[in-house]
């Protein structure tokens, strides 16, 4: 096969202490995988380690050095430099499991071969697999699976299959492998110097997906435990403006896209409901008058952009729970959030 099957972008910023584990886990894919290490203006030994891997694996590892632009900008550079049929992002403090990676590559190989040989088979636009909340100190790791939402190991379309994600089956960047051509064709560009852009990475390309497949393997290990991680609760409170900015961007994308398939519309609607929930609960956890005013303005923005969409989101279960009135209502919202947080260990 002339082209690589899978391009994996690894955004790195001062990642010297943990990037080796990440890169080594992807090297299990061998010559079928292209690893694009994007050094996002690191000031430690990240660049040195990246170049070391490039010397050791010149046919597998690419290195891109750039000025600091944030996680989203690093992903943009990964997409721009990708030559594989499919594209995945693996954060430098996370890693992939070996046997699931081999399974996923065996699936992608068939579609990549057909594309390279101009077979008339339907192309696979997105492959979805499981991710594991690998939280420090937690013996039993929670796994996000999509059983029941998607039939396993079968090429599906939004039009022909029954696709129904439950509210808790949250699709993250960790879950998806997109056909690279889709990302390049839509000119996906994530905001610079902004956190939580992974939500745009899932939400926007999915609007252009026709075919999808679910492979029920625990591929992605999502490490949670560093105090400086963007998903740390107190960090999220400090960065609530960025969370709300991304939330508004999703609203803007959703309201501009017309004539969506009904099942795809439901998926995007549920995704937006979850994002509104995340932004709202972080404002509630923040607890200040300023935070609560930001929450109020976010819901007002949704109503201004699309009254019908606002009604759908506001009167859904999460919309109701996030808008319970008064201090007692906010206490109940926060209590429910912390119960779910302990169950899944997501931050």
Secondary structure, 3 states (H helix, E strand, C coil): CCCCCEEEEEEECCCCCCHHHHHHHHHCCHHHEEEEEEEECCCCCHHHHHHHHHHHCCCCEEEEEECCCCHHHHHHHHHHHCCCCEEEECCCCCEECHHHHHHHHHHHHHHHHHHHCCCCCCCCCEEEEEEEEEECCCCCCEEECCECCECECCCEECCCCCCCCCCCCCCCHHHEEEEHHHHHHCCCCCCCCCCCCHHHHHHHHHCCCCEEEEEEEEEEEEEECCCCCCCCHHHHHHCHHHHHHHHHHHHHHHHHCCCCCHHHHHHHHHHHHHHHHHHHHHHHHHCCHHHHHHHHHHHHHHHHHCHHHHHHHHCCHHHHHCCCCHHHHHHHHHHHHHHHHHHHCCC
